[in-house]
Amino acid sequence: MKKVLFLLVSLSFLLMSMRSSGHECITKDGYCKGKRLAGRFRVVTNNEDFCVRVVTNNEDMVVYIDDFATNKSKIGHWREVTNNEDFTIRFVTNNEDFTIRYDAFNVGVQRPCR
């Protein structure tokens, strides 16, 4: 009985730690949570589609800020707007859905789902 209880408690802690990381998977074709990561985005403080952390290396995606990006743009080409966005993001320092690095080269998904 003690072994079963120990296994249940261990499993629950493991699941909680996996859930708290909050890391979402980006597909190789640039989708996360069913949304295409290209085009117009709006920065919000709540009710975001994605929590994003900006990093300098080991990023999930390289993003290029493009003044002409639309939802038909290549994956990783983003344009900040104040309305009519394709998706919303909130910048965070932890518990992100995915990480990004700004660059004009090698734009797109760097670490897709396995």
Secondary structure as UniProt FT lines:
FT   HELIX           2..21
FT   TURN            28..29
FT   STRAND          31..32
FT   TURN            33..34
FT   STRAND          35..36
FT   STRAND          39..43
FT   STRAND          50..54
FT   STRAND          61..65
FT   TURN            67..68
FT   TURN            71..72
FT   TURN            75..76
FT   STRAND          77..80
FT   STRAND          87..91
FT   STRAND          98..102
FT   STRAND          108..109
//
